[in-house]
Amino acid sequence: MRLDTMTWADLPKFEGRELVLFGSDANAAALMRHIASSGLKISFKLVLDFCEPRDFFGIPGAAVETWLDERDLKGETVVIANTAQYQALNALLYSDPDEVWLCSRLCYKMFHSKDEPRTQTAVRAVSPFMMQRGTPPADVLTTNAYEDDGHTVYEIADFRNQEFITWTVPQPSFPIDLPDFSSRVRLSDLPMRMSHLSYLLWKRTTHAVQLSYSRRHIVAPRYNFFHLDILDTKTGLHTRWHDLPPSEGLWDYVATGDFDDNEEAFYFCRWPVEDAIRGMADGSNRVRMQVGKLNLDDMRAEILHEFDFQDRVHQCTISGDGRYMVFAPMRMLLPKENLKKLREAEVMRRLQEWVTLDSMATLDLRDKKTWTTEIPCPIPAHFELDPLDPHLFYVSTHSLMPHAEGVICFQPATLHKVRIHDGETRLEGVYTHPGFIRTIQHCPFVFEGRVLIAATNQNKLEIIDAADMSLWHCHKLVDDPRYDTADFSDPAFLSKPFTLPSRPHHCDSISASADGRYLVLRMTDCFLLFDVARKEVVGKVLYRDKLRAPGHARGYMQNAPHALALKRYAEWAAARDL
């Protein structure tokens, strides 16, 4: 399938052709009136929409789902003029048209913006918290990003000074040729049962916003996008960083990197897009991986190591003593058949049959050696450092298959305790239970000398004792029978797909205060402040403007050793300079 974007100015290229139109709303009607008034000889044999169109300019109409149940669009050219461009494109998945054209100025601009500047000055703003009365101050800074009207907004929520600090920059366009990409990459090779456009939009979404240990820079990697976003919080200068010449082609970057605690530097890994496309086609997902260290003051990178590894590295984390890096791919299960046509009772069983386990890699940065360790549960995602032990990590696995309608969870999530010792990385413990739904984020912290791990479980906060990986406390945030009765050990529960909504209304990320007394829980409409000593919610901060899409509101010093975190927060207390 060849996918491309267009505007009304491109309509003459279709003159004399018979097309299929997707859309019967005001946008599609305006298109038809423009064709008629321009005298163009373009005809449409069929109009499809989510509901059956009636009396639409005399074109025979049908509801897309009903129509595609009995036939496909093989050999057809489809013009999507519906307002809901992405949903319309997803509705045509696997219907096999020859060409699909997105008639949208917004989509066209994404792929045809020329000479975008590599550096820009972000617009800075400060606004006070809207707080519930009695909410105590806490030594917490959380960082986050969200999209707003074609812009990316980077945000620091400062819970001591009780204010939001934001920087706003335009969203980047795509430096990739959409028709070429869609022609070379089969739909069946894409993760998540996505269209080519939704896959690229997912790659562009900011994954984790990270504040450097000096608080001078914000680094915001996207989901394996083609550059790193770097913001200087003092000057407001925003840089879309990559350092490879055009002859090298495009490279993908890791979704979450890590900082050096001795200098203003950021560790990352990257791999050629051409390798990724080839790996998707042959099923190997193997790429040439580079591990680098970027000096944030002069924007110069040093490549530390290069080796063969797997595509889609989700997070790379540096050990507390700076010697090791650990990272893993976040493989997405590829459906072997169309989930829409698979009987509901078989979906969960078939997903478990399709599971492929992955291995995390450990890189010894001193000796330049790498080795791998298999993770015994599917979809490893996030690595978080123990705040006291420099060679101890906690790795989450998601057991999910995102697709066009949401995210299917097919096994309980897990948290693995992992230790690096004498050239070996081994598993030391695991936390899970049949009702442990995909944990979007986990946060190790120290409270009264004890290492605890705060983990999200949709409508619950689960706090785990890291010593023996047992439950220390579970706090229900809101009642929700759907999640309260989830049981992956129950055959009746597994008889139907367990699909999470694309925008959960529960906790999606967590950060800890410097002393471990408070946890900040990011909800859809607010932050909640949880008192670990009292084991209860003691405050709320409302978002000033709108609901926020789920994401990783990463905490300042979240992956730093405890002593360093205490030192940096003490410096922040002594001199407010953000």
C-alpha positions as CSV (number, residue, x, y, z in Angstrom):
1,M,0.0,0.0,0.0
2,R,1.3,3.4,-0.9
3,L,0.3,6.2,1.5
4,D,0.7,9.9,0.8
5,T,-0.7,13.3,1.8
6,M,-2.4,15.9,-0.4
7,T,-4.2,19.2,-0.4
8,W,-6.8,20.5,-2.9
9,A,-3.9,21.8,-5.0
10,D,-3.0,18.2,-5.9
11,L,-6.5,17.3,-7.2
12,P,-5.6,17.8,-11.0
13,K,-3.4,14.7,-10.8
14,F,-6.5,12.6,-10.3
15,E,-8.4,14.0,-13.3
16,G,-10.0,11.3,-15.4
17,R,-9.7,8.7,-12.6
18,E,-12.4,6.9,-10.6
19,L,-11.7,6.9,-6.9
20,V,-13.1,5.7,-3.6
21,L,-13.9,8.5,-1.1
22,F,-13.7,8.0,2.7
23,G,-15.8,10.6,4.4
24,S,-19.2,12.3,4.3
25,D,-18.8,15.0,6.8
26,A,-18.3,18.8,6.2
27,N,-14.7,18.3,5.1
28,A,-15.7,15.8,2.4
29,A,-18.6,17.9,1.3
30,A,-16.3,20.9,0.9
31,L,-14.0,18.8,-1.2
32,M,-16.8,17.6,-3.5
33,R,-18.1,21.2,-4.0
34,H,-14.5,22.4,-4.8
35,I,-14.1,19.6,-7.5
36,A,-17.5,20.6,-9.0
37,S,-16.7,24.3,-9.1
38,S,-13.2,23.7,-10.5
39,G,-14.5,21.7,-13.4
40,L,-12.2,18.8,-12.6
41,K,-13.2,15.4,-14.2
42,I,-12.9,13.3,-11.1
43,S,-15.5,10.7,-10.2
44,F,-16.1,8.6,-7.1
45,K,-17.5,5.1,-7.4
46,L,-18.1,4.6,-3.6
47,V,-18.2,6.7,-0.4
48,L,-17.3,4.9,2.9
49,D,-17.7,6.3,6.4
50,F,-18.0,5.0,9.9
51,C,-21.8,5.0,9.5
52,E,-23.6,4.5,6.2
53,P,-23.6,7.8,4.3
54,R,-27.0,8.8,2.8
55,D,-27.6,11.0,-0.3
56,F,-24.0,12.2,-0.5
57,F,-23.7,13.9,-3.9
58,G,-25.3,10.8,-5.6
59,I,-22.4,8.5,-4.7
60,P,-23.3,5.0,-3.5
61,G,-22.4,4.8,0.2
62,A,-21.7,2.1,2.8
63,A,-20.5,1.8,6.4
64,V,-16.8,0.8,6.2
65,E,-16.9,-2.1,8.7
66,T,-19.9,-3.7,7.1
67,W,-18.6,-3.2,3.5
68,L,-15.1,-4.6,4.3
69,D,-16.5,-7.7,6.1
70,E,-17.4,-9.0,2.6
71,R,-14.8,-7.5,0.3
72,D,-11.6,-5.5,0.1
73,L,-10.3,-2.5,-1.7
74,K,-7.6,-4.3,-3.7
75,G,-6.4,-2.2,-6.7
76,E,-8.4,0.9,-5.6
77,T,-7.2,4.5,-4.9
78,V,-8.8,5.9,-1.7
79,V,-9.0,9.6,-0.8
80,I,-9.6,10.2,2.9
81,A,-11.4,13.5,3.4
82,N,-13.0,12.6,6.8
83,T,-12.1,14.9,9.7
84,A,-10.9,11.8,11.7
85,Q,-8.0,11.0,9.4
86,Y,-6.1,8.6,11.6
87,Q,-9.2,6.6,12.6
88,A,-10.3,6.4,9.0
89,L,-6.9,5.1,8.0
90,N,-6.9,2.5,10.7
91,A,-10.3,1.4,9.5
92,L,-8.8,0.5,6.2
93,L,-6.0,-1.7,7.6
94,Y,-5.6,-4.9,5.6
95,S,-8.2,-3.9,3.0
96,D,-5.3,-3.8,0.5
97,P,-5.9,-0.6,-1.6
98,D,-3.1,0.4,-4.0
99,E,-3.0,4.0,-2.9
100,V,-4.4,6.0,0.1
101,W,-4.3,9.8,0.0
102,L,-4.9,11.8,3.2
103,C,-6.6,15.0,2.1
104,S,-5.5,17.2,5.0
105,R,-3.4,20.4,5.2
106,L,-2.2,19.3,8.7
107,C,-1.0,15.9,7.5
108,Y,0.5,17.5,4.4
109,K,2.5,20.0,6.5
110,M,3.9,17.1,8.7
111,F,5.8,15.7,5.7
112,H,6.4,18.7,3.5
113,S,7.8,21.4,5.9
114,K,11.1,22.6,4.5
115,D,14.2,23.9,6.2
116,E,12.9,23.6,9.8
117,P,15.5,25.2,12.2
118,R,17.6,22.8,14.3
119,T,17.5,25.4,17.2
120,Q,14.6,27.5,18.4
121,T,13.9,29.7,21.4
122,A,11.1,28.1,23.5
123,V,8.4,30.3,25.0
124,R,8.7,30.2,28.8
125,A,5.8,30.7,31.3
126,V,5.2,30.3,35.0
127,S,1.8,29.7,36.6
128,P,0.9,28.9,40.3
129,F,-0.6,25.6,41.4
130,M,-4.3,25.3,41.8
131,M,-4.1,23.3,45.1
132,Q,-6.5,21.6,47.4
133,R,-6.4,23.4,50.7
134,G,-4.1,21.7,53.2
135,T,-1.8,20.2,50.5
136,P,1.7,20.2,52.1
137,P,4.9,21.4,50.3
138,A,7.2,18.6,49.2
139,D,10.7,18.3,47.8
140,V,9.6,17.1,44.4
141,L,10.2,18.2,40.8
142,T,8.5,16.2,38.1
143,T,9.0,16.7,34.4
144,N,6.5,16.0,31.7
145,A,5.5,16.9,28.1
146,Y,2.2,17.1,26.3
147,E,1.0,18.3,23.0
148,D,-1.1,21.4,22.6
149,D,-2.4,22.8,19.2
150,G,0.6,21.6,17.2
151,H,3.2,22.4,19.9
152,T,5.1,20.4,22.4
153,V,5.0,21.8,26.0
154,Y,7.8,20.8,28.4
155,E,6.7,21.2,32.0
156,I,8.3,21.1,35.4
157,A,5.9,20.8,38.3
158,D,7.7,22.3,41.3
159,F,5.9,21.1,44.5
160,R,8.0,23.1,46.9
161,N,7.4,26.5,45.2
162,Q,4.0,25.3,44.1
163,E,4.2,26.4,40.5
164,F,4.3,25.0,36.9
165,I,7.2,26.1,34.7
166,T,6.6,25.4,31.0
167,W,8.5,25.9,27.7
168,T,6.6,25.6,24.4
169,V,8.0,24.8,20.9
170,P,6.4,23.7,17.6
171,Q,6.1,20.0,17.0
172,P,8.7,18.7,14.5
173,S,7.7,17.5,11.0
174,F,8.9,14.1,9.7
175,P,12.2,14.0,7.7
176,I,11.1,10.7,6.2
177,D,9.4,10.2,2.8
178,L,6.0,8.8,3.6
179,P,5.2,7.1,0.1
180,D,8.6,5.4,0.1
181,F,8.3,4.2,3.8
182,S,4.7,2.9,3.2
183,S,5.8,1.1,0.0
184,R,8.8,-0.6,1.5
185,V,7.4,-1.5,4.9
186,R,4.5,-4.0,5.0
187,L,1.6,-3.3,7.4
188,S,2.2,-6.8,8.8
189,D,5.7,-5.7,9.8
190,L,4.7,-2.8,11.9
191,P,4.2,-3.2,15.6
192,M,0.9,-2.6,17.4
193,R,-1.3,-3.3,14.4
194,M,-0.8,0.3,13.3
195,S,-1.0,2.2,10.0
196,H,2.2,3.7,8.7
197,L,1.0,7.1,9.8
198,S,0.0,6.1,13.3
199,Y,3.3,4.3,13.7
200,L,5.3,7.5,12.8
201,L,3.1,9.6,15.0
202,W,3.8,7.2,17.9
203,K,7.5,7.5,17.2
204,R,7.2,11.3,17.4
205,T,5.4,11.3,20.8
206,T,7.7,12.4,23.7
207,H,8.3,9.4,25.9
208,A,10.1,10.7,29.0
209,V,11.1,14.2,29.9
210,Q,14.3,14.2,32.0
211,L,15.9,17.0,34.0
212,S,19.7,16.9,34.2
213,Y,21.3,16.7,37.6
214,S,22.4,20.3,37.5
215,R,18.8,21.3,36.4
216,R,20.4,23.1,33.5
217,H,19.0,20.9,30.7
218,I,15.9,19.0,29.9
219,V,16.4,16.1,27.5
220,A,13.2,14.7,26.0
221,P,13.7,11.6,23.8
222,R,10.7,10.5,21.8
223,Y,9.6,6.9,21.0
224,N,12.6,6.1,18.8
225,F,12.4,9.3,16.8
226,F,15.1,10.8,14.5
227,H,16.7,13.2,17.0
228,L,16.9,14.1,20.7
229,D,15.1,17.2,22.0
230,I,17.2,19.2,24.3
231,L,16.2,22.4,26.2
232,D,18.5,24.8,28.0
233,T,16.4,25.9,31.0
234,K,18.5,29.0,31.5
235,T,18.4,30.4,28.0
236,G,15.3,28.7,26.6
237,L,17.3,27.5,23.6
238,H,15.7,24.3,22.2
239,T,17.8,22.0,20.0
240,R,16.8,19.0,17.9
241,W,20.0,17.2,18.1
242,H,21.7,14.7,15.8
243,D,25.2,14.9,14.5
244,L,25.2,12.6,11.5
245,P,25.6,14.0,7.9
246,P,22.8,13.4,5.3
247,S,25.0,10.7,3.7
248,E,24.5,8.5,6.8
249,G,20.7,8.6,6.4
250,L,18.2,8.7,9.3
251,W,18.9,7.1,12.6
252,D,16.5,6.2,15.4
253,Y,17.2,7.3,19.0
254,V,16.5,5.5,22.3
255,A,13.2,6.5,24.0
256,T,14.8,7.1,27.5
257,G,18.5,7.7,28.2
258,D,20.4,8.6,31.3
259,F,22.7,11.3,32.8
260,D,26.3,11.3,34.0
261,D,26.4,12.5,37.6
262,N,29.9,14.0,37.3
263,E,29.4,16.2,34.3
264,E,26.6,17.7,32.2
265,A,26.3,14.7,29.8
266,F,23.6,12.4,28.5
267,Y,24.0,8.7,27.6
268,F,22.0,7.5,24.6
269,C,21.9,4.8,22.0
270,R,20.9,4.9,18.3
271,W,20.7,2.7,15.2
272,P,20.2,3.3,11.4
273,V,16.6,3.5,10.2
274,E,17.6,1.4,7.2
275,D,18.7,-1.4,9.5
276,A,15.3,-1.1,11.3
277,I,13.4,-1.4,8.1
278,R,15.4,-4.4,6.9
279,G,15.0,-6.0,10.4
280,M,11.3,-5.5,10.3
281,A,11.1,-7.1,6.8
282,D,13.1,-10.2,7.6
283,G,11.8,-10.6,11.2
284,S,15.2,-10.4,12.8
285,N,14.9,-6.8,14.2
286,R,18.7,-6.7,14.3
287,V,20.4,-3.4,14.0
288,R,23.9,-1.8,14.3
289,M,23.7,-0.2,17.7
290,Q,25.8,2.8,18.7
291,V,26.2,3.8,22.4
292,G,27.1,7.5,22.8
293,K,27.7,10.2,25.4
294,L,26.6,13.7,24.6
295,N,28.1,16.7,26.3
296,L,25.2,19.0,26.8
297,D,27.2,22.2,27.1
298,D,28.9,22.0,23.7
299,M,26.5,19.4,22.0
300,R,29.4,17.2,21.0
301,A,29.0,13.4,21.2
302,E,31.5,10.6,21.8
303,I,30.6,7.1,20.5
304,L,31.6,4.7,23.3
305,H,30.7,1.4,21.7
306,E,29.1,-0.2,18.7
307,F,27.6,-3.7,18.5
308,D,24.9,-5.8,16.9
309,F,21.6,-5.7,18.9
310,Q,17.8,-5.6,18.5
311,D,15.7,-2.7,17.3
312,R,13.4,-0.4,19.4
313,V,15.5,0.1,22.5
314,H,13.1,1.6,25.0
315,Q,15.4,2.7,27.9
316,C,19.2,2.6,28.6
317,T,20.2,3.1,32.2
318,I,23.7,3.7,33.8
319,S,24.7,1.9,37.0
320,G,25.2,4.0,40.1
321,D,29.0,3.9,39.8
322,G,28.9,4.8,36.1
323,R,30.5,1.5,34.9
324,Y,27.6,-0.4,33.3
325,M,24.8,0.4,30.9
326,V,21.7,-1.9,30.8
327,F,19.1,-1.7,28.1
328,A,16.6,-3.8,26.2
329,P,14.2,-3.7,23.2
330,M,10.5,-3.2,23.9
331,R,9.2,-5.8,21.4
332,M,5.6,-5.4,20.4
333,L,3.8,-8.6,19.5
334,L,2.8,-8.8,15.9
335,P,-0.6,-10.4,15.3
336,K,-0.4,-13.4,13.1
337,E,-3.9,-12.8,11.9
338,N,-6.5,-10.0,11.9
339,L,-7.6,-9.5,15.5
340,K,-11.0,-8.2,14.3
341,K,-11.7,-11.5,12.6
342,L,-10.4,-13.7,15.5
343,R,-13.0,-15.0,17.8
344,E,-12.9,-13.2,21.2
345,A,-12.5,-16.4,23.2
346,E,-9.3,-17.2,21.3
347,V,-7.5,-13.8,21.4
348,M,-5.8,-14.2,24.8
349,R,-4.7,-17.7,24.2
350,R,-3.3,-16.9,20.8
351,L,-1.4,-13.8,22.1
352,Q,0.3,-16.1,24.7
353,E,1.2,-18.5,21.8
354,W,2.8,-15.6,19.9
355,V,5.0,-14.5,22.8
356,T,8.7,-14.1,22.0
357,L,11.0,-13.5,25.0
358,D,13.7,-10.9,24.7
359,S,17.1,-10.4,26.3
360,M,18.4,-7.3,28.0
361,A,22.0,-6.3,27.2
362,T,24.6,-5.2,29.7
363,L,27.6,-3.1,28.5
364,D,30.7,-2.8,30.6
365,L,31.8,0.7,29.6
366,R,35.3,0.2,31.1
367,D,36.2,-3.1,29.4
368,K,33.9,-2.5,26.3
369,K,32.3,-6.0,26.7
370,T,28.6,-6.8,26.3
371,W,26.5,-9.8,27.4
372,T,22.8,-10.6,27.3
373,T,20.3,-12.0,29.9
374,E,16.9,-13.4,28.9
375,I,13.9,-11.8,30.6
376,P,11.5,-14.6,31.4
377,C,8.3,-12.5,30.8
378,P,7.4,-10.7,27.6
379,I,7.9,-7.0,26.7
380,P,10.6,-5.7,29.0
381,A,10.3,-1.9,29.2
382,H,11.7,0.3,32.0
383,F,15.0,-0.1,34.0
384,E,15.3,1.8,37.3
385,L,18.3,1.9,39.5
386,D,18.4,1.0,43.2
387,P,19.1,4.2,45.1
388,L,21.6,2.5,47.4
389,D,23.2,-0.4,45.5
390,P,25.0,0.8,42.3
391,H,24.7,-2.6,40.5
392,L,21.1,-3.4,41.3
393,F,18.2,-2.6,38.9
394,Y,14.4,-3.2,38.8
395,V,13.0,-4.1,35.3
396,S,9.3,-3.9,34.4
397,T,7.6,-6.2,31.9
398,H,4.3,-5.1,30.4
399,S,2.8,-8.3,28.8
400,L,0.8,-6.3,26.3
401,M,0.0,-5.9,22.6
402,P,-1.1,-2.4,21.7
403,H,-3.2,-2.2,18.6
404,A,-5.5,0.2,16.7
405,E,-8.3,0.1,19.4
406,G,-6.2,0.2,22.5
407,V,-3.8,-2.1,24.5
408,I,-4.5,-5.7,25.1
409,C,-2.9,-7.1,28.3
410,F,-2.6,-10.9,28.2
411,Q,-0.5,-11.8,31.2
412,P,0.1,-10.1,34.6
413,A,2.8,-7.4,34.6
414,T,6.0,-8.2,36.5
415,L,8.9,-6.3,38.3
416,H,12.2,-8.1,38.2
417,K,15.1,-7.5,40.6
418,V,18.3,-7.7,38.6
419,R,22.0,-7.6,39.7
420,I,25.2,-7.2,37.8
421,H,28.1,-9.1,39.3
422,D,31.4,-10.4,37.9
423,G,30.6,-10.1,34.3
424,E,27.1,-11.6,34.7
425,T,23.6,-10.1,35.0
426,R,21.2,-12.3,36.8
427,L,17.6,-12.1,38.2
428,E,17.3,-12.1,42.0
429,G,13.6,-11.8,42.5
430,V,10.2,-10.9,41.0
431,Y,7.0,-9.2,42.1
432,T,3.7,-10.1,40.4
433,H,0.2,-11.3,41.1
434,P,-2.8,-12.2,38.9
435,G,-4.3,-8.7,39.2
436,F,-1.2,-6.8,38.5
437,I,-2.1,-4.9,35.3
438,R,0.5,-3.3,33.1
439,T,2.6,-1.1,35.3
440,I,3.3,2.0,33.2
441,Q,6.0,3.3,35.5
442,H,7.8,2.3,38.7
443,C,10.0,4.4,41.0
444,P,12.5,3.0,43.6
445,F,13.0,5.3,46.6
446,V,14.4,5.3,50.2
447,F,12.0,5.7,53.1
448,E,13.4,5.5,56.7
449,G,16.5,3.5,55.5
450,R,14.4,1.0,53.5
451,V,14.3,0.7,49.7
452,L,10.7,0.7,48.4
453,I,9.4,0.6,44.9
454,A,6.3,2.5,44.0
455,A,4.5,1.0,41.0
456,T,1.3,2.0,39.1
457,N,-1.4,-0.5,38.7
458,Q,-4.2,1.5,37.0
459,N,-6.5,2.5,39.8
460,K,-4.1,1.4,42.5
461,L,-0.7,2.4,43.9
462,E,1.3,-0.7,44.9
463,I,4.4,-0.1,47.1
464,I,6.9,-3.1,47.1
465,D,9.6,-3.9,49.6
466,A,12.7,-4.2,47.5
467,A,14.5,-6.5,50.0
468,D,12.3,-9.5,49.3
469,M,10.1,-8.1,46.5
470,S,6.9,-8.4,48.6
471,L,3.9,-6.1,48.8
472,W,4.5,-3.4,51.5
473,H,1.3,-1.5,50.9
474,C,-1.5,-1.3,48.4
475,H,-3.6,1.9,48.2
476,K,-6.7,2.0,46.0
477,L,-7.0,5.5,44.4
478,V,-10.5,5.1,42.9
479,D,-13.0,2.3,42.7
480,D,-13.1,0.5,39.4
481,P,-14.7,-3.0,39.2
482,R,-13.0,-3.6,35.9
483,Y,-9.5,-3.5,37.4
484,D,-10.5,-4.7,40.9
485,T,-11.8,-8.0,39.5
486,A,-9.0,-8.5,36.9
487,D,-7.5,-12.0,37.4
488,F,-5.1,-13.5,34.8
489,S,-5.3,-16.8,36.6
490,D,-9.0,-17.2,35.9
491,P,-9.9,-19.0,32.6
492,A,-13.2,-17.2,32.5
493,F,-11.4,-13.8,32.7
494,L,-9.1,-14.9,29.8
495,S,-12.1,-15.8,27.6
496,K,-12.3,-12.3,26.3
497,P,-9.6,-9.7,25.4
498,F,-8.7,-7.4,28.3
499,T,-8.3,-4.1,26.5
500,L,-7.1,-1.0,28.3
501,P,-8.5,2.4,27.2
502,S,-6.1,4.4,25.1
503,R,-6.3,7.2,27.7
504,P,-6.6,5.7,31.2
505,H,-8.3,7.8,33.8
506,H,-6.0,6.4,36.5
507,C,-2.4,6.8,37.7
508,D,0.1,6.7,34.9
509,S,3.3,7.8,36.5
510,I,4.9,8.2,39.9
511,S,7.8,10.3,41.5
512,A,9.2,10.4,45.0
513,S,10.4,13.3,47.2
514,A,14.1,13.5,48.2
515,D,13.4,12.1,51.7
516,G,11.0,9.4,50.5
517,R,8.2,10.9,52.6
518,Y,5.9,11.8,49.6
519,L,4.9,10.3,46.3
520,V,3.5,12.4,43.5
521,L,1.0,10.4,41.5
522,R,0.1,11.8,38.0
523,M,-3.6,11.3,37.3
524,T,-5.5,12.3,34.1
525,D,-6.9,15.5,35.7
526,C,-4.5,16.2,38.6
527,F,-1.5,15.3,40.7
528,L,-2.1,13.5,44.0
529,L,0.3,13.8,46.9
530,F,0.6,10.5,48.8
531,D,2.1,10.5,52.3
532,V,4.2,7.3,52.7
533,A,4.3,7.5,56.5
534,R,0.6,7.9,56.9
535,K,-0.2,5.7,53.8
536,E,-2.8,8.1,52.5
537,V,-3.4,10.8,50.0
538,V,-2.9,14.2,51.7
539,G,-3.2,16.7,48.8
540,K,-4.1,17.4,45.2
541,V,-2.9,19.8,42.5
542,L,-5.4,20.4,39.6
543,Y,-4.2,21.0,36.0
544,R,-5.0,24.5,35.1
545,D,-6.1,24.0,31.5
546,K,-7.1,20.5,30.3
547,L,-6.8,16.8,30.8
548,R,-3.4,15.4,30.1
549,A,-2.7,12.4,27.9
550,P,-0.9,9.5,29.7
551,G,2.9,9.6,29.7
552,H,5.9,9.4,31.9
553,A,6.0,12.4,34.3
554,R,9.6,11.5,35.4
555,G,10.9,12.8,38.7
556,Y,14.0,14.8,39.1
557,M,16.9,12.5,40.3
558,Q,14.6,9.5,39.9
559,N,17.4,7.3,38.6
560,A,20.2,8.8,40.7
561,P,21.9,7.3,43.8
562,H,20.2,8.4,47.0
563,A,23.2,10.4,48.3
564,L,23.3,12.4,45.1
565,A,19.6,13.0,45.2
566,L,19.8,14.4,48.8
567,K,22.8,16.6,47.8
568,R,21.1,18.0,44.7
569,Y,17.8,18.7,46.5
570,A,19.7,20.5,49.3
571,E,21.4,22.7,46.6
572,W,17.9,23.4,45.2
573,A,16.6,24.4,48.6
574,A,19.6,26.8,49.1
575,A,19.2,28.6,45.8
576,R,16.0,28.7,43.8
577,D,17.2,29.4,40.2
578,L,14.6,27.9,37.9
